[in-house]
Amino acid sequence: MPAPISVGFDAVDALADELAALAAQLAEERPLCLTAAASLRSALTGDVGWRAGAAATAWGSLTEVLAEECAAMAGTLHAAVASYRSLDGDLARAVRPGGAGGVPVPR
């Protein structure tokens, strides 16, 4: 039988917030990389300039992909926490006396 796991909703939500902030920072890097690529191509001549510019362009593409993936993961984690909190609330209401459509029984 698998061991139960415990997940702190607040911790996962905080992680999602950090990933969203990282995504925003990474998204700002792509234009800087493309500007650097153009500068490298013009500052360095020949094959060296082309390679340096290509590397900076590739780095810009990588930051774009990482930004998109971080944003997607942040959204997924936020949605998962919201879903689990909702289910947890439903379960808590269901186990209360009279919960989930039951009739309260006096004690």
N, C-alpha and C positions, 0 to 999 in steps of 0.2 A: 504494500500500500504506500503510495507516495506521501511524503511528509508535507504537512500543511505549510503554507508560506504566509508571511505577514508583510503587508505593504503599507507604508505611511502615505496617506493621500496627500497630506500637506507637502511632504518631501518630493513626491512625484510632480505635484503642481509646481513646486519651486524649480525643479529640474526643467520642466517644460518652459517656464518663464526664462530661465537661463539660455535654453536652446533658442528661444525666439529672439532674445537679445543678440546672441551670437549670429543668428541668421541675418539680422539687420546690419550688424557690423560687417559681415562677409559680403553682403550685397553692395556695400559702399566701396569695397576694394576693387571690384571688377573695372570700373572706369579708370581708377588710378593705374591699374596694371596695363590697360590698353594705352594710356597716355605714355607710360614708361616704355612700352614696346615701340611706339613711334619714335620716342626720343633715342632709344638705343639703336634703332635702325639708321637714324640719320647721324648719330654721333660716331658710330663705329662703322667702318667701311667694309665692304665685301661680305664674305661668308660669315665672319665673326659677328657683324652687325645683324645679319639676317638671322643667325642662330640665337643671338641674345634677344632679338625682337620676338622670335617664335616662342622662346621660353617664357617671356613675359606675357605673351598672348595666351599661351597654354595655362599659365598660372591664373590669369584672369578667368579663363573658362572653368578651371577647377574651383575657384572661389565662388563662382556662380552656382555650380552644381552643389557644392557644400552648403551654400546659403539655402538653396531650395530644399535639400534633404533635411537640414536642421529645422527649417520652418515646418516641413511636413511632419517630422517627428514630434515637434512641439504641439502641433495641432492634434496629433494622434494621442499623445499623452494627456492633454487637456480633456479630450473627449472621453478617454478611458476613465479618468478620475471622475468626471461628471456622471458617467454611466454607473460606475461602481457606487458613488455616493447616493445616487438615486435608488439603486437596488438595495443598498444598505438601509436607507430610510424606509423603503417599502417593507423590508423584512422586519425592521424594528416595529413598525406599525402593526404588522401581521401577528407578532407574538405577544402584543399587549392584550390584556383581557378585553374582549369585545372587538378586537382588531380584525381586519380583513373580512368585514361583513358579518362577523359573529355577533351574538347577542351577549351583552354584559351579564355576568352572573354574580349576584350579590354573595358576599362571603359571610 
